[in-house]
Amino acid sequence: MSYLLRGMAANGSIRVIATDTSSLVEEARQRHNSSATATAALGRALSGSLLLSHVLLKNHQDRLTVRFRGDGPLGGIITDAGLDGGVRGYVHNPKVDLAPREDGKLDVGTALGQGDIEVIRSHAPYGDPYSSSVHLVSGEIAEDFAMFLAQSEQIGSAVLLGVYLEGNEVKRAGGVLLQALPNAEESALTLLEANIRAFGQLTDAMSRMSLLEVLEELCWGMGFELLTDDALPVRFECRCSEAKAIDALAYFSPEERQNMIAEDGGAEVVCHWCNEKRWLEPDQILNISNNEIRCPDCSTLWYREGQATMIRDEERCACGRLVMLPA
């Protein structure tokens, strides 16, 4: 089971969050059938997003979306996480697999390339989403999360992320976030930096000790205190559904949907977040037309029952026609 721990050190002046995501990242690998390089990139991003959600979110209904955009062959990474322990994500090109670096580590930085990291906070059911972004430092994910916190949130942080595979199977994965709060003393930060330098690779440590022991070693000499009496479970969890699959087909024109029925006898809808496949029968596809209003001239979707208004009454459609919706 994947899980998350929270704690404090140095008399409450250093925030500590850690997660063991080994089973979670292995499920992500299986769902997306991703290569070793892509799995390492996605696994680090999933682990980091879970850690970040416990820093930036306050409400269990809130969500955190993280977008890594790079010019490398991986194409980019997108994750979605929340305080409920659920996280999902995907890479644009899951088959990309590069030769290891000279030090033997998977070359995630080259796979992602140069670009930026954008973090979007959605506060449900109130308020508009808030986003901020910074340039990628290395594309190795951990350094990029740390830079985001330093530049966007003005919080000094150390982020450790790792994914270890044997063959193409994830054996260990996880992350640690160590964050200096405003009342942190210089002596505590100096000791923390020394502990991190001496620590080595996260996944190597996870092969020898529990996650709690990892935190105790990183916070040696700083009075580490565990705040989570029971570990918080985390999991790969998508929010897709058959209803959302039907909603996705609503953006196709009636003619395109008729062609799906005529040529394929229905439609297969694939969720990009989790790679779940759903087959929609002809009657489900035909019923979409009963709940929607389209432009008589260009077939642009104006309104669909149960969804937020797409185009308001008396606005102009893309084709120039005046929009007229029923009361």
ZABAMI-589575 format. One record per residue (C-alpha): residue in three letters; x negated, y, z negated; residue number from 0. Coordinates in steps of 0.05 Angstrom, whole numbers. Example, Ala and Ser with C-alpha at 12.3 -4.5 7.8 and 13.67 -1.06 7.14 Angstrom:
BEGIN
{rest = ALA, east = -246, north = -90, up = -156, nr = 0}
{rest = SER, east = -273, north = -21, up = -143, nr = 1}
***
This chain:
BEGIN
{rest = MET, east = 0, north = 0, up = 0, nr = 0}
{rest = SER, east = -25, north = 70, up = 16, nr = 1}
{rest = TYR, east = -21, north = 120, up = -41, nr = 2}
{rest = LEU, east = -41, north = 189, up = -65, nr = 3}
{rest = LEU, east = -71, north = 214, up = -131, nr = 4}
{rest = ARG, east = -74, north = 285, up = -159, nr = 5}
{rest = GLY, east = -119, north = 312, up = -214, nr = 6}
{rest = MET, east = -158, north = 371, up = -241, nr = 7}
{rest = ALA, east = -229, north = 382, up = -263, nr = 8}
{rest = ALA, east = -272, north = 435, up = -297, nr = 9}
{rest = ASN, east = -217, north = 456, up = -346, nr = 10}
{rest = GLY, east = -165, north = 461, up = -292, nr = 11}
{rest = SER, east = -206, north = 505, up = -246, nr = 12}
{rest = ILE, east = -215, north = 453, up = -191, nr = 13}
{rest = ARG, east = -156, north = 420, up = -157, nr = 14}
{rest = VAL, east = -167, north = 347, up = -136, nr = 15}
{rest = ILE, east = -123, north = 309, up = -87, nr = 16}
{rest = ALA, east = -141, north = 241, up = -57, nr = 17}
{rest = THR, east = -107, north = 189, up = -15, nr = 18}
{rest = ASP, east = -120, north = 117, up = 7, nr = 19}
{rest = THR, east = -87, north = 112, up = 75, nr = 20}
{rest = SER, east = -116, north = 45, up = 97, nr = 21}
{rest = SER, east = -51, north = 9, up = 111, nr = 22}
{rest = LEU, east = -18, north = 73, up = 137, nr = 23}
{rest = VAL, east = -72, north = 86, up = 190, nr = 24}
{rest = GLU, east = -73, north = 13, up = 210, nr = 25}
{rest = GLU, east = 2, north = 17, up = 223, nr = 26}
{rest = ALA, east = -9, north = 80, up = 265, nr = 27}
{rest = ARG, east = -63, north = 43, up = 305, nr = 28}
{rest = GLN, east = -16, north = -15, up = 318, nr = 29}
{rest = ARG, east = 42, north = 30, up = 338, nr = 30}
{rest = HIS, east = 2, north = 70, up = 388, nr = 31}
{rest = ASN, east = -45, north = 13, up = 408, nr = 32}
{rest = SER, east = -102, north = 64, up = 402, nr = 33}
{rest = SER, east = -176, north = 56, up = 414, nr = 34}
{rest = ALA, east = -227, north = 59, up = 358, nr = 35}
{rest = THR, east = -245, north = 132, up = 373, nr = 36}
{rest = ALA, east = -172, north = 154, up = 378, nr = 37}
{rest = THR, east = -154, north = 115, up = 315, nr = 38}
{rest = ALA, east = -210, north = 150, up = 276, nr = 39}
{rest = ALA, east = -186, north = 218, up = 300, nr = 40}
{rest = LEU, east = -113, north = 204, up = 285, nr = 41}
{rest = GLY, east = -128, north = 171, up = 218, nr = 42}
{rest = ARG, east = -169, north = 230, up = 194, nr = 43}
{rest = ALA, east = -114, north = 278, up = 217, nr = 44}
{rest = LEU, east = -59, north = 238, up = 182, nr = 45}
{rest = SER, east = -99, north = 234, up = 117, nr = 46}
{rest = GLY, east = -117, north = 308, up = 119, nr = 47}
{rest = SER, east = -46, north = 329, up = 133, nr = 48}
{rest = LEU, east = -21, north = 291, up = 72, nr = 49}
{rest = LEU, east = -73, north = 326, up = 29, nr = 50}
{rest = LEU, east = -56, north = 393, up = 59, nr = 51}
{rest = SER, east = 18, north = 384, up = 47, nr = 52}
{rest = HIS, east = 4, north = 380, up = -28, nr = 53}
{rest = VAL, east = -31, north = 447, up = -25, nr = 54}
{rest = LEU, east = 15, north = 487, up = 21, nr = 55}
{rest = LEU, east = 85, north = 460, up = 9, nr = 56}
{rest = LYS, east = 130, north = 470, up = -52, nr = 57}
{rest = ASN, east = 195, north = 435, up = -35, nr = 58}
{rest = HIS, east = 206, north = 362, up = -16, nr = 59}
{rest = GLN, east = 249, north = 384, up = 43, nr = 60}
{rest = ASP, east = 192, north = 426, up = 72, nr = 61}
{rest = ARG, east = 149, north = 398, up = 128, nr = 62}
{rest = LEU, east = 78, north = 411, up = 152, nr = 63}
{rest = THR, east = 60, north = 404, up = 225, nr = 64}
{rest = VAL, east = -14, north = 404, up = 244, nr = 65}
{rest = ARG, east = -36, north = 412, up = 317, nr = 66}
{rest = PHE, east = -108, north = 399, up = 338, nr = 67}
{rest = ARG, east = -116, north = 427, up = 408, nr = 68}
{rest = GLY, east = -181, north = 411, up = 443, nr = 69}
{rest = ASP, east = -211, north = 409, up = 513, nr = 70}
{rest = GLY, east = -240, north = 339, up = 504, nr = 71}
{rest = PRO, east = -212, north = 275, up = 534, nr = 72}
{rest = LEU, east = -170, north = 260, up = 472, nr = 73}
{rest = GLY, east = -125, north = 318, up = 492, nr = 74}
{rest = GLY, east = -103, north = 336, up = 422, nr = 75}
{rest = ILE, east = -72, north = 309, up = 358, nr = 76}
{rest = ILE, east = -5, north = 325, up = 326, nr = 77}
{rest = THR, east = 17, north = 305, up = 256, nr = 78}
{rest = ASP, east = 77, north = 318, up = 212, nr = 79}
{rest = ALA, east = 75, north = 308, up = 136, nr = 80}
{rest = GLY, east = 115, north = 325, up = 74, nr = 81}
{rest = LEU, east = 114, north = 320, up = -2, nr = 82}
{rest = ASP, east = 159, north = 259, up = 3, nr = 83}
{rest = GLY, east = 99, north = 218, up = 24, nr = 84}
{rest = GLY, east = 121, north = 208, up = 96, nr = 85}
{rest = VAL, east = 73, north = 225, up = 152, nr = 86}
{rest = ARG, east = 73, north = 212, up = 227, nr = 87}
{rest = GLY, east = 29, north = 231, up = 285, nr = 88}
{rest = TYR, east = -1, north = 215, up = 353, nr = 89}
{rest = VAL, east = -58, north = 232, up = 399, nr = 90}
{rest = HIS, east = -45, north = 252, up = 471, nr = 91}
{rest = ASN, east = -91, north = 200, up = 501, nr = 92}
{rest = PRO, east = -95, north = 141, up = 453, nr = 93}
{rest = LYS, east = -137, north = 98, up = 501, nr = 94}
{rest = VAL, east = -197, north = 146, up = 501, nr = 95}
{rest = ASP, east = -257, north = 110, up = 472, nr = 96}
{rest = LEU, east = -327, north = 141, up = 471, nr = 97}
{rest = ALA, east = -394, north = 111, up = 456, nr = 98}
{rest = PRO, east = -415, north = 120, up = 383, nr = 99}
{rest = ARG, east = -460, north = 178, up = 364, nr = 100}
{rest = GLU, east = -535, north = 167, up = 351, nr = 101}
{rest = ASP, east = -521, north = 157, up = 277, nr = 102}
{rest = GLY, east = -472, north = 101, up = 294, nr = 103}
{rest = LYS, east = -409, north = 140, up = 276, nr = 104}
{rest = LEU, east = -349, north = 146, up = 322, nr = 105}
{rest = ASP, east = -354, north = 209, up = 365, nr = 106}
{rest = VAL, east = -289, north = 243, up = 346, nr = 107}
{rest = GLY, east = -318, north = 312, up = 356, nr = 108}
{rest = THR, east = -334, north = 301, up = 430, nr = 109}
{rest = ALA, east = -268, north = 266, up = 441, nr = 110}
{rest = LEU, east = -229, north = 326, up = 414, nr = 111}
{rest = GLY, east = -275, north = 380, up = 441, nr = 112}
{rest = GLN, east = -270, north = 454, up = 430, nr = 113}
{rest = GLY, east = -204, north = 488, up = 413, nr = 114}
{rest = ASP, east = -164, north = 505, up = 351, nr = 115}
{rest = ILE, east = -124, north = 477, up = 293, nr = 116}
{rest = GLU, east = -54, north = 505, up = 281, nr = 117}
{rest = VAL, east = -15, north = 492, up = 217, nr = 118}
{rest = ILE, east = 60, north = 504, up = 217, nr = 119}
{rest = ARG, east = 101, north = 505, up = 153, nr = 120}
{rest = SER, east = 175, north = 493, up = 160, nr = 121}
{rest = HIS, east = 216, north = 512, up = 99, nr = 122}
{rest = ALA, east = 282, north = 476, up = 102, nr = 123}
{rest = PRO, east = 338, north = 494, up = 98, nr = 124}
{rest = TYR, east = 318, north = 567, up = 93, nr = 125}
{rest = GLY, east = 270, north = 613, up = 128, nr = 126}
{rest = ASP, east = 233, north = 612, up = 194, nr = 127}
{rest = PRO, east = 172, north = 568, up = 206, nr = 128}
{rest = TYR, east = 106, north = 601, up = 189, nr = 129}
{rest = SER, east = 43, north = 584, up = 229, nr = 130}
{rest = SER, east = -30, north = 603, up = 228, nr = 131}
{rest = SER, east = -90, north = 577, up = 266, nr = 132}
{rest = VAL, east = -166, north = 579, up = 268, nr = 133}
{rest = HIS, east = -219, north = 555, up = 317, nr = 134}
{rest = LEU, east = -245, north = 485, up = 310, nr = 135}
{rest = VAL, east = -313, north = 481, up = 276, nr = 136}
{rest = SER, east = -335, north = 412, up = 300, nr = 137}
{rest = GLY, east = -274, north = 373, up = 321, nr = 138}
{rest = GLU, east = -292, north = 322, up = 267, nr = 139}
{rest = ILE, east = -227, north = 339, up = 231, nr = 140}
{rest = ALA, east = -252, north = 344, up = 158, nr = 141}
{rest = GLU, east = -294, north = 407, up = 171, nr = 142}
{rest = ASP, east = -237, north = 436, up = 210, nr = 143}
{rest = PHE, east = -187, north = 427, up = 153, nr = 144}
{rest = ALA, east = -238, north = 460, up = 106, nr = 145}
{rest = MET, east = -248, north = 519, up = 153, nr = 146}
{rest = PHE, east = -173, north = 528, up = 160, nr = 147}
{rest = LEU, east = -165, north = 533, up = 84, nr = 148}
{rest = ALA, east = -223, north = 581, up = 79, nr = 149}
{rest = GLN, east = -202, north = 628, up = 135, nr = 150}
{rest = SER, east = -126, north = 624, up = 134, nr = 151}
{rest = GLU, east = -114, north = 613, up = 59, nr = 152}
{rest = GLN, east = -178, north = 643, up = 31, nr = 153}
{rest = ILE, east = -189, north = 581, up = -12, nr = 154}
{rest = GLY, east = -258, north = 549, up = -15, nr = 155}
{rest = SER, east = -249, north = 474, up = -6, nr = 156}
{rest = ALA, east = -288, north = 410, up = 7, nr = 157}
{rest = VAL, east = -252, north = 359, up = 50, nr = 158}
{rest = LEU, east = -276, north = 287, up = 58, nr = 159}
{rest = LEU, east = -241, north = 243, up = 109, nr = 160}
{rest = GLY, east = -259, north = 174, up = 135, nr = 161}
{rest = VAL, east = -234, north = 116, up = 177, nr = 162}
{rest = TYR, east = -273, north = 51, up = 179, nr = 163}
{rest = LEU, east = -256, north = -3, up = 230, nr = 164}
{rest = GLU, east = -281, north = -74, up = 240, nr = 165}
{rest = GLY, east = -270, north = -91, up = 312, nr = 166}
{rest = ASN, east = -209, north = -49, up = 327, nr = 167}
{rest = GLU, east = -175, north = -61, up = 260, nr = 168}
{rest = VAL, east = -173, north = -8, up = 205, nr = 169}
{rest = LYS, east = -204, north = -35, up = 141, nr = 170}
{rest = ARG, east = -210, north = 29, up = 101, nr = 171}
{rest = ALA, east = -183, north = 100, up = 110, nr = 172}
{rest = GLY, east = -172, north = 158, up = 64, nr = 173}
{rest = GLY, east = -186, north = 229, up = 45, nr = 174}
{rest = VAL, east = -205, north = 274, up = -13, nr = 175}
{rest = LEU, east = -193, north = 349, up = -22, nr = 176}
{rest = LEU, east = -231, north = 387, up = -75, nr = 177}
{rest = GLN, east = -208, north = 459, up = -82, nr = 178}
{rest = ALA, east = -238, north = 515, up = -124, nr = 179}
{rest = LEU, east = -185, north = 557, up = -158, nr = 180}
{rest = PRO, east = -196, north = 631, up = -175, nr = 181}
{rest = ASN, east = -219, north = 616, up = -246, nr = 182}
{rest = ALA, east = -273, north = 567, up = -226, nr = 183}
{rest = GLU, east = -341, north = 582, up = -257, nr = 184}
{rest = GLU, east = -404, north = 585, up = -214, nr = 185}
{rest = SER, east = -436, north = 529, up = -255, nr = 186}
{rest = ALA, east = -377, north = 483, up = -241, nr = 187}
{rest = LEU, east = -381, north = 497, up = -166, nr = 188}
{rest = THR, east = -456, north = 484, up = -166, nr = 189}
{rest = LEU, east = -446, north = 417, up = -199, nr = 190}
{rest = LEU, east = -390, north = 399, up = -152, nr = 191}
{rest = GLU, east = -433, north = 415, up = -91, nr = 192}
{rest = ALA, east = -489, north = 371, up = -120, nr = 193}
{rest = ASN, east = -440, north = 314, up = -132, nr = 194}
{rest = ILE, east = -414, north = 318, up = -61, nr = 195}
{rest = ARG, east = -484, north = 318, up = -31, nr = 196}
{rest = ALA, east = -503, north = 256, up = -70, nr = 197}
{rest = PHE, east = -437, north = 220, up = -57, nr = 198}
{rest = GLY, east = -448, north = 194, up = 14, nr = 199}
{rest = GLN, east = -393, north = 169, up = 61, nr = 200}
{rest = LEU, east = -322, north = 164, up = 34, nr = 201}
{rest = THR, east = -306, north = 97, up = 66, nr = 202}
{rest = ASP, east = -371, north = 67, up = 41, nr = 203}
{rest = ALA, east = -352, north = 87, up = -30, nr = 204}
{rest = MET, east = -281, north = 59, up = -20, nr = 205}
{rest = SER, east = -312, north = -9, up = -5, nr = 206}
{rest = ARG, east = -345, north = -10, up = -73, nr = 207}
{rest = MET, east = -295, north = 24, up = -119, nr = 208}
{rest = SER, east = -223, north = 45, up = -128, nr = 209}
{rest = LEU, east = -197, north = 113, up = -107, nr = 210}
{rest = LEU, east = -195, north = 134, up = -180, nr = 211}
{rest = GLU, east = -268, north = 115, up = -189, nr = 212}
{rest = VAL, east = -284, north = 155, up = -126, nr = 213}
{rest = LEU, east = -254, north = 217, up = -158, nr = 214}
{rest = GLU, east = -290, north = 205, up = -224, nr = 215}
{rest = GLU, east = -356, north = 201, up = -187, nr = 216}
{rest = LEU, east = -343, north = 264, up = -146, nr = 217}
{rest = CYS, east = -323, north = 301, up = -209, nr = 218}
{rest = TRP, east = -379, north = 273, up = -253, nr = 219}
{rest = GLY, east = -396, north = 319, up = -311, nr = 220}
{rest = MET, east = -335, north = 362, up = -299, nr = 221}
{rest = GLY, east = -282, north = 330, up = -344, nr = 222}
{rest = PHE, east = -237, north = 300, up = -291, nr = 223}
{rest = GLU, east = -164, north = 292, up = -311, nr = 224}
{rest = LEU, east = -114, north = 250, up = -272, nr = 225}
{rest = LEU, east = -46, north = 283, up = -266, nr = 226}
{rest = THR, east = -9, north = 227, up = -231, nr = 227}
{rest = ASP, east = 7, north = 173, up = -282, nr = 228}
{rest = ASP, east = 35, north = 132, up = -225, nr = 229}
{rest = ALA, east = 3, north = 134, up = -156, nr = 230}
{rest = LEU, east = 48, north = 169, up = -105, nr = 231}
{rest = PRO, east = 64, north = 122, up = -47, nr = 232}
{rest = VAL, east = 51, north = 148, up = 23, nr = 233}
{rest = ARG, east = 72, north = 116, up = 88, nr = 234}
{rest = PHE, east = 75, north = 124, up = 163, nr = 235}
{rest = GLU, east = 147, north = 144, up = 173, nr = 236}
{rest = CYS, east = 181, north = 172, up = 234, nr = 237}
{rest = ARG, east = 248, north = 209, up = 234, nr = 238}
{rest = CYS, east = 270, north = 187, up = 303, nr = 239}
{rest = SER, east = 338, north = 154, up = 312, nr = 240}
{rest = GLU, east = 386, north = 131, up = 366, nr = 241}
{rest = ALA, east = 424, north = 197, up = 359, nr = 242}
{rest = LYS, east = 360, north = 236, up = 373, nr = 243}
{rest = ALA, east = 345, north = 192, up = 433, nr = 244}
{rest = ILE, east = 414, north = 209, up = 461, nr = 245}
{rest = ASP, east = 401, north = 282, up = 447, nr = 246}
{rest = ALA, east = 336, north = 278, up = 487, nr = 247}
{rest = LEU, east = 374, north = 252, up = 548, nr = 248}
{rest = ALA, east = 422, north = 312, up = 543, nr = 249}
{rest = TYR, east = 368, north = 355, up = 575, nr = 250}
{rest = PHE, east = 372, north = 314, up = 639, nr = 251}
{rest = SER, east = 425, north = 335, up = 689, nr = 252}
{rest = PRO, east = 487, north = 292, up = 698, nr = 253}
{rest = GLU, east = 460, north = 271, up = 766, nr = 254}
{rest = GLU, east = 394, north = 249, up = 736, nr = 255}
{rest = ARG, east = 431, north = 209, up = 683, nr = 256}
{rest = GLN, east = 474, north = 176, up = 736, nr = 257}
{rest = ASN, east = 411, north = 156, up = 773, nr = 258}
{rest = MET, east = 384, north = 123, up = 709, nr = 259}
{rest = ILE, east = 447, north = 81, up = 706, nr = 260}
{rest = ALA, east = 447, north = 64, up = 780, nr = 261}
{rest = GLU, east = 373, north = 47, up = 785, nr = 262}
{rest = ASP, east = 357, north = 17, up = 717, nr = 263}
{rest = GLY, east = 424, north = -1, up = 686, nr = 264}
{rest = GLY, east = 411, north = 47, up = 628, nr = 265}
{rest = ALA, east = 351, north = 85, up = 600, nr = 266}
{rest = GLU, east = 292, north = 70, up = 555, nr = 267}
{rest = VAL, east = 273, north = 127, up = 508, nr = 268}
{rest = VAL, east = 205, north = 125, up = 475, nr = 269}
{rest = CYS, east = 189, north = 166, up = 414, nr = 270}
{rest = HIS, east = 120, north = 199, up = 422, nr = 271}
{rest = TRP, east = 112, north = 204, up = 346, nr = 272}
{rest = CYS, east = 116, north = 129, up = 331, nr = 273}
{rest = ASN, east = 121, north = 95, up = 400, nr = 274}
{rest = GLU, east = 188, north = 64, up = 381, nr = 275}
{rest = LYS, east = 228, north = 43, up = 443, nr = 276}
{rest = ARG, east = 304, north = 48, up = 446, nr = 277}
{rest = TRP, east = 349, north = 23, up = 502, nr = 278}
{rest = LEU, east = 411, north = 65, up = 516, nr = 279}
{rest = GLU, east = 470, north = 30, up = 550, nr = 280}
{rest = PRO, east = 509, north = 63, up = 607, nr = 281}
{rest = ASP, east = 569, north = 81, up = 563, nr = 282}
{rest = GLN, east = 523, north = 117, up = 514, nr = 283}
{rest = ILE, east = 493, north = 158, up = 571, nr = 284}
{rest = LEU, east = 560, north = 173, up = 603, nr = 285}
{rest = ASN, east = 589, north = 197, up = 537, nr = 286}
{rest = ILE, east = 537, north = 253, up = 534, nr = 287}
{rest = SER, east = 575, north = 293, up = 586, nr = 288}
{rest = ASN, east = 636, north = 296, up = 540, nr = 289}
{rest = ASN, east = 599, north = 337, up = 489, nr = 290}
{rest = GLU, east = 563, north = 388, up = 531, nr = 291}
{rest = ILE, east = 575, north = 451, up = 572, nr = 292}
{rest = ARG, east = 531, north = 466, up = 633, nr = 293}
{rest = CYS, east = 524, north = 523, up = 681, nr = 294}
{rest = PRO, east = 571, north = 511, up = 741, nr = 295}
{rest = ASP, east = 518, north = 539, up = 788, nr = 296}
{rest = CYS, east = 451, north = 510, up = 766, nr = 297}
{rest = SER, east = 471, north = 456, up = 714, nr = 298}
{rest = THR, east = 429, north = 488, up = 659, nr = 299}
{rest = LEU, east = 451, north = 462, up = 591, nr = 300}
{rest = TRP, east = 488, north = 518, up = 554, nr = 301}
{rest = TYR, east = 516, north = 482, up = 494, nr = 302}
{rest = ARG, east = 519, north = 413, up = 463, nr = 303}
{rest = GLU, east = 566, north = 393, up = 406, nr = 304}
{rest = GLY, east = 531, north = 386, up = 339, nr = 305}
{rest = GLN, east = 469, north = 425, up = 360, nr = 306}
{rest = ALA, east = 447, north = 497, up = 350, nr = 307}
{rest = THR, east = 469, north = 544, up = 405, nr = 308}
{rest = MET, east = 421, north = 542, up = 463, nr = 309}
{rest = ILE, east = 448, north = 602, up = 502, nr = 310}
{rest = ARG, east = 496, north = 651, up = 470, nr = 311}
{rest = ASP, east = 562, north = 674, up = 499, nr = 312}
{rest = GLU, east = 556, north = 732, up = 548, nr = 313}
{rest = GLU, east = 481, north = 723, up = 558, nr = 314}
{rest = ARG, east = 453, north = 710, up = 627, nr = 315}
{rest = CYS, east = 435, north = 640, up = 650, nr = 316}
{rest = ALA, east = 368, north = 630, up = 685, nr = 317}
{rest = CYS, east = 405, north = 632, up = 752, nr = 318}
{rest = GLY, east = 437, north = 699, up = 734, nr = 319}
{rest = ARG, east = 508, north = 675, up = 719, nr = 320}
{rest = LEU, east = 543, north = 705, up = 658, nr = 321}
{rest = VAL, east = 549, north = 652, up = 603, nr = 322}
{rest = MET, east = 621, north = 639, up = 581, nr = 323}
{rest = LEU, east = 629, north = 589, up = 523, nr = 324}
{rest = PRO, east = 695, north = 565, up = 495, nr = 325}
{rest = ALA, east = 717, north = 594, up = 428, nr = 326}
***
